[in-house]
Amino acid sequence: MRVEESEKVLMRIFVGEADSVGGKPLYHEIVKRLRKEKAAGATVTRGICGFGAKSHMHTARVLDLSHDLPIIIEVVDSKENIDRIAPLIDDMVGDGLITMEKVQAIRYAPKE
């Protein structure tokens, strides 16, 4: 059963697995901050291969095993909430990329 269909914003935060803040993994600290700021939710995905602004290849191949794989944190929320949270996350991210795009969110009710 469809509960709500609305326009939301998807914020993607691209960082490296080895990036840290205060000696803790940056991606974990970002998720903690998102939770503290009452974001609707967040998902962290670990990439198997990628490169960033410095064009350094990061890969999960056995012969080229990297300890700095790409990490993507995705957040879908209202435009107002993303606009409020984005500057806080931007302050946390050194080397990285933050993107935003409009998405059509469809929510379904949990099984009764």
WOUR-V26051 format. One record per residue. PHI is phi as a letter, one per 40 degrees, with the letter a starting at -180 (NA if undefined). OMEGA is omega as a letter, one per 20 degrees, with the letter a starting at -180 (* if undefined). Layout:
phi->PHI omega->OMEGA
phi->PHI omega->OMEGA
This chain:
phi->NA omega->a
phi->c omega->a
phi->c omega->a
phi->a omega->r
phi->b omega->a
phi->a omega->r
phi->c omega->r
phi->b omega->r
phi->b omega->r
phi->b omega->r
phi->b omega->r
phi->b omega->a
phi->b omega->a
phi->b omega->r
phi->b omega->r
phi->c omega->a
phi->c omega->a
phi->c omega->r
phi->c omega->a
phi->a omega->r
phi->a omega->a
phi->g omega->r
phi->g omega->a
phi->b omega->r
phi->d omega->a
phi->d omega->a
phi->c omega->r
phi->c omega->r
phi->c omega->r
phi->c omega->r
phi->c omega->r
phi->c omega->r
phi->c omega->r
phi->d omega->r
phi->c omega->r
phi->c omega->a
phi->c omega->r
phi->g omega->r
phi->c omega->a
phi->c omega->a
phi->i omega->r
phi->a omega->r
phi->b omega->r
phi->b omega->r
phi->b omega->r
phi->c omega->a
phi->c omega->r
phi->b omega->r
phi->a omega->r
phi->i omega->r
phi->a omega->a
phi->b omega->a
phi->d omega->a
phi->c omega->r
phi->f omega->r
phi->c omega->a
phi->c omega->r
phi->b omega->a
phi->a omega->r
phi->c omega->r
phi->c omega->a
phi->d omega->a
phi->c omega->a
phi->b omega->a
phi->d omega->a
phi->b omega->r
phi->b omega->a
phi->b omega->a
phi->c omega->r
phi->c omega->r
phi->b omega->r
phi->b omega->r
phi->b omega->a
phi->b omega->r
phi->b omega->r
phi->b omega->a
phi->a omega->r
phi->c omega->r
phi->d omega->a
phi->c omega->a
phi->c omega->r
phi->c omega->r
phi->c omega->r
phi->c omega->a
phi->c omega->a
phi->d omega->r
phi->c omega->r
phi->c omega->r
phi->c omega->r
phi->d omega->r
phi->c omega->a
phi->c omega->a
phi->c omega->r
phi->c omega->r
phi->c omega->a
phi->i omega->a
phi->a omega->r
phi->b omega->r
phi->b omega->r
phi->b omega->r
phi->a omega->r
phi->c omega->r
phi->b omega->r
phi->c omega->a
phi->c omega->r
phi->b omega->a
phi->b omega->r
phi->b omega->r
phi->c omega->r
phi->c omega->r
phi->c omega->a
phi->c omega->*
